[in-house]
Amino acid sequence: MTTPRRHPVRQQLARLLAAVALVVAAVLATVTPASAAIYDGRGTFGAYVAPQIDCRHKIWVATGVLQMTIPAPTVYAHNYRAGAGNDGAYIRYAAYVVDAWTGGVLYRTGWSGWSYAYDNRAAAFSGAATYSPDWRGNYVVDYRIEWWAPGGTAPLGWVAHRADRYPYADVYTIARGVFSSCYKVY
């Protein structure tokens, strides 16, 4: 009877590969994918981009102002058929300012007007909402975007998206970076 021969190089390689696999799994578990800001949605919806939320603050001795500028998202119709510009949908959206610590909704823009989008041309929304919450808080913006069939008679789909980029400028309008929420930074 022969005893199995051990290969120390193979054993070390197997241990190294197991360690690498464990590290890769841990990194993948902690990395946030690009679509992680979508927290709910139903039906069929097209491509969209939730914009950055401009976050600025001004402080006067013991008081201050935090101002958030909430632009419209860039939204396209779902591309059902091959070819560009042959699929369309009516689009509308609403934005919500949410307290990042409690989850409570503090402000809602109301629904935008209807805008028609194609699979290769975004809906045309104009303007931006501005909101000034308590300057000592921490805030995020949620978008609810809806796609409706041509004619606006039947809903096609919707998505709830949390904006995750908040460029911040301080009282001197000095850019301080891009954060995951809007709050006063010293």
Buried (B, 14 or more C-beta within 10 A) or exposed (E): EEEEEEEEEEEEEEEEEEEEEEEEEEEEEEEEEEEEBBEEBEEBBBEBEBBBBBBBBBBEEEEBBBBBBBBBBBBBBBBEEEEEEEBBBBBBBBBBBBBBEEEEEBBBBEEBEEBBBBBBEBBEBEEBBEBBBEBEBBBBBBBBBBBBEEEEEEBBBBBBBBBBEBBBBBBEEEEBEEBBBBBBEE
